[in-house]
Each structure stands twice: as C-alpha cells, then as structure tokens.
Amino acid sequence: MIEKLPRSHGAVLGYRVVGDVTRDDYDELVPAVQGAVDEHSTARLLLDLTNFRWEKAEAWGADLRFGERFRHVVERMAVVGDRTWEKWLARWAEAFYAQDAQYFTDQDAAWEWLEG
C-alpha cells in the first residue's frame, strides 16, 4: 500500500510505502506523477520504504512500465529506509526510475534534498 505524504506539493511528491505493493498502488502513483509532469514538466519523488515489505508479482509489470514512462522526467528520487538493500535500491533507481537518486535514513533530509 502507498500513502501520499502531506508535505507533497507541486512537482515534489512523497509516498510512504507500507507492507506489500500491488498493481492497484500504481493506479494512484502513475496519475499523480503524470499530473506533476503535465504541470511542471518534471517530478521529484520521495519513497519512504521504512515499512515496506515487498512488491507483489502482479505489480512487476506496472513497475517496469512506470520506469519506462517516467525515468527521463523524474529529476530526483529519494529513497528513505533503514536497511542495506534499500541503499542499493537507490542506486538501481538511478538507472531505471530517475535522473538522480539518493538514499536517506532521515525523511526530513530527503525532503530538503528534493526541494533544494
């Protein structure tokens, strides 16, 4: 499940990812990112994975399509977490989801980087 964070504004969108991600989660995420891109020509994303468990197999296709569709217009992606594999995910995100991606253990620091 994904929850939009209240600090989101304009082209800067933040989400808390809780438990397992499903294909339905992309039905919320894709229109929000597309709206930011339509209005601002770019988007910056924060994904807080602190309570993330895994992505369901049904969501893998939507995940790949998200990367194909947005990786050239997502200017920055902040991955927030507290596990080593999430740090590696941020590196992978730079190749497949965003022009620049960084890993953070502190959500406030991630917001500052995105908004800067």
N, C-alpha and C positions, 0 to 999 in steps of 0.2 A: 504494500500500500504506500502511496505517496501523499504527503500533505504539503500544500503550499504554505510557505512561511510568511508571516505578516510583514516582515521587513522588505518583501519583494516590491519593486517599483520600476516602472518604465521597462527598460531593456534588461534589468537585473532581476533575475528570478531565482528564488531559493526554494528547495524542497527537502523535507525530512522523509527519508525512506525507511519504512518500518516493516519488519517481517519479510514476507516474500513479495516480489514484484510480479505482477500479472500483465497480460496483454491489455486489460482494461486500464491499467495505470498509464499506458501510453496514450489512451484516448483523452486523458486530461493533460498530459505533458505536451504532446505534439501541438494542439491548438494554441496553448499558451506561448510556446516558443515561436510558433508561426506568427502569432499576433505581435510579439515583440519585434520580430524581424520585419513584418509588414510596416510597422510604425517607425522603427528606428534603424532599419537595415542591418541590424546585428542583435545579438543576445549575449548575455553573460549569465552563467548558471552556477548555482551552489547546490551540491547534493550532499546532505548530511547522512552518512551511512552508519552512524553510530549504532542504530538499532536495526540495521539491515541484516537479513539472514541469507537470502538467495533469490535468484531470478528463476521463475518457473520456466520450463521448457517451452510452454506456449507463448512466452513473451520474447523468445530469442529472435524471431523474425522481425517483430516490431522494433526491437533494439537495433538490429542491423540497419533497418530502413531509416531509423532516427539518425544514426550516424551518417549514412549516405546523404540524407536530405539536409542536415544542418551543420556538418563539420566545417564547412567553409564560412559559415556565418556566425557560429558560436565563437566569439572572440576570446573568451576566457571561461574556464570551468574550474571551480574549486571543489575538491573532494575532501569532505570532513570526516574524520574517523579516528579510531584508536587501535587499529590492527595493522600489522605489517603488510598484509596483502592489499589493503586499501591504498597504501602508498604506491604500490606497483600499479594499481588500477589507475591512479592519476597519470602515470607515465603512459599507460596504454590509451587513456582518454585523449591525450595529446595527438596520438596517431590516428584515432578513429572518430573522435567526437568534437574536438575543439582545436582552435589555432594555438592556444596556450592553456595548459592545465597545471595546477599546483595541488599539493596535498597539505592539509592543515589538521591539527589536532584541536584547534580552537575556532569555533564558529565565528566569533567576532573578528578575528584576524582574517578569516576567509572573506567576510563581508567587506572589510576595509580594502582588501586586495581587489575584489570585484568592482567596488565603487570608485577606486582610485584611477 
